[in-house]
Amino acid sequence: KRCFLAELSSMAQDPNVPVLIVDKINTQRQHRKEILEALHGGVAGDCVLIEMRHPTDYPGCFDKLVQLCLSRIRARGHGHRTLMGSDPKLPSILRMTAAGVEPLEEEELAWFSARFVIDVTAAPGDLLINLVADLDAEGLLGRFQIDELISHGSIAQALHANTVAEEQLLSSVRPAAAARNARREVPIWLWTLELGTEAKMAIQDVWSSRGGSASALHAVEDFHVTLLYVGGGSDKEIASRHSHLRGACDVMELRQKLQNLEGQEVELLITGIAWDRRVAAAQILKAPGSPLEELCANLFPHVTLALREGVPPRVSNEMLARLAANEDLDAGLGPWLEQLGLGQYKEAAGQWCFESGAASADELV
């Protein structure tokens, strides 16, 4: 324990560490006090308490939480450094931990800049988005930008990193299983339409003739149309990023279509080119009867043409969704807010627009 607290104190004093996440048992006051004392004297910042609860547990009761933890740890198996799913003492360990919980007192709460209670039954992606949104609402994100943190790609990468970490722990204790896993096919991360040389040159010529006013944008080298960004997510998680899809079944069906069409040519129709100070993109037709109607998960298929330095290509989705919301706010507000990671505020934003008379997305920015 002394080594852990010493390392925690050292990391807290490192100005190159923007966020320090302490994933450790904090059920007793002594646990929380020791950690806070270790952080004392470090780089100036906010200390936030994140409390995990099961929504159907009564205050001071952890029965449902214990049951859920037990099932998840058993399913995880050896994907942990100390708490193994095969440990016969696991149920008693969890029950004893729950029985020893000491509730937070008012004096303790004063030590923290904020306290958030999260629903452990929520989908991991939704949980992360909601937590980051809460941190932003309290002004606790510092130099981080919320739209970058809760973008679909960032969330997918975080979930994938967690999965990889657990798989590495599994492989370290079960070499035979690791050997079998090594023979599996590499999972597909991204489905795209790759453009031919002539198509790329034609698009580049159009952009060069129209994008003179966007001198701050730098042309990208890889022209393609993203059909489905998997990002290591499950079909359910992918569907949660696209509200127009009817759940995991639609995603599974789309995966199969793309698999069957791999290597085939598709004819595209570019309907226009749009840009702002961050990104430029060629808009691709996605209308009834068009090739992309059933092949592209994005509501606004496109080819990213140019980017401002430091801007990720996925910002094209947000820009095109905002332009659509400018043309038809009723239909476009929801998709635009989803691209910002704020889909849960659609109803409230729509009500505000109605009451204020706002008729475009730009009036909300």
Stockholm file with secondary structure:
# STOCKHOLM 1.0

chainA/1-365         KRCFLAELSSMAQDPNVPVLIVDKINTQRQHRKEILEALHGGVAGDCVLIEMRHPTDYPGCFDKLVQLCLSRIRARGHGHRTLMGSDPKLPSILRMTAAGVEPLEEEELAWFSARFVIDVTAAPGDLLINLVADLDAEGLLGRFQIDELISHGSIAQALHANTVAEEQLLSSVRPAAAARNARREVPIWLWTLELGTEAKMAIQDVWSSRGGSASALHAVEDFHVTLLYVGGGSDKEIASRHSHLRGACDVMELRQKLQNLEGQEVELLITGIAWDRRVAAAQILKAPGSPLEELCANLFPHVTLALREGVPPRVSNEMLARLAANEDLDAGLGPWLEQLGLGQYKEAAGQWCFESGAASADELV
#=GR chainA/1-365 SS CHHHHHHHHHHHTCTTCSCCCCCSCCCSHHHHHHHHHHHTTSSSCCCEEEEEECTTSCTTCCHHHHHHHHHHHHHHTTCSSSCCTTCTTHHHHHHHHHHTCCCCCHHHHTTSSEEEEEETTSCHHHHHHHHHHHHHHTTCCTTCCHHHHTSHHHHHHHHHHHHHHHHHHHHHHCHHHHHHHHTSCCCCCEEEEECCHHHHHHHHHHHHHHCTTCTTCEECSCCEEEEEECTTCCHHHHHHHCTTSCSHHHHHHHHHHHHHHTTCCCCCCEEEEEECSSEEEEEECCCTTSTTTTTCCSSSCEEEEEECTTCCTTHHHHHHHHHHHHHCHHHHHHHHHHHTTCGGGHHHHHHHHHHHTCCSGGGTC
#=GC SS_cons         CHHHHHHHHHHHTCTTCSCCCCCSCCCSHHHHHHHHHHHTTSSSCCCEEEEEECTTSCTTCCHHHHHHHHHHHHHHTTCSSSCCTTCTTHHHHHHHHHHTCCCCCHHHHTTSSEEEEEETTSCHHHHHHHHHHHHHHTTCCTTCCHHHHTSHHHHHHHHHHHHHHHHHHHHHHCHHHHHHHHTSCCCCCEEEEECCHHHHHHHHHHHHHHCTTCTTCEECSCCEEEEEECTTCCHHHHHHHCTTSCSHHHHHHHHHHHHHHTTCCCCCCEEEEEECSSEEEEEECCCTTSTTTTTCCSSSCEEEEEECTTCCTTHHHHHHHHHHHHHCHHHHHHHHHHHTTCGGGHHHHHHHHHHHTCCSGGGTC
//
